[in-house]
Amino acid sequence: MGATTGYFGTARAQLHLRQICVYCNMLPLNKPEVLVMRAKDKFDANGRLVDETTRGFVRDILVALADWTRRLRGK
């Protein structure tokens, strides 16, 4: 998951991080990808995520992370 003020910055960073994870034999959560573009428009002055669509993406990745954690633990 990443956020940027532009359009593609976090996509390139996430791609590079995935390459590092492969090299280190890590087991990252690959899907869903969350790329928050134009983040300055999606957060309020207090840093609270106010964009409902993006909140849904974050919710989806947290559910997937919980599932992935259970799978890795063998439960």
C-alpha positions, -999 to 999 in steps of 0.1 A, spaced: 0 0 0 14 34 -9 3 70 -13 16 97 -35 7 133 -45 12 123 -81 -1 95 -102 26 67 -104 52 72 -77 40 45 -54 35 20 -82 72 20 -90 82 19 -54 59 -11 -48 73 -29 -78 109 -24 -65 99 -35 -30 84 -67 -45 117 -74 -62 135 -70 -29 110 -94 -12 118 -121 -38 155 -117 -32 150 -120 5 127 -150 1 99 -131 19 62 -138 15 45 -105 8 8 -99 4 6 -95 -34 -31 -86 -38 -49 -64 -36 -26 -36 -45 -35 -2 -30 -21 27 -49 -34 60 -35 -30 86 -62 -33 123 -54 -33 116 -17 -35 153 -8 -71 152 -21 -80 121 0 -70 131 35 -82 160 56 -61 185 75 -57 161 104 -44 132 83 -77 113 84 -86 93 52 -119 108 41 -122 94 5 -147 66 7 -134 47 -23 -99 47 -9 -112 37 25 -128 7 8 -94 -3 -8 -77 0 26 -104 -21 42 -100 -48 15 -62 -50 20 -67 -53 58 -91 -82 53 -67 -98 28 -38 -93 53 -57 -110 81 -65 -140 57 -29 -142 46 -17 -142 81 -40 -170 90 -28 -190 60 8 -185 69 2 -196 104 -16 -227 91 -49 -219 107 
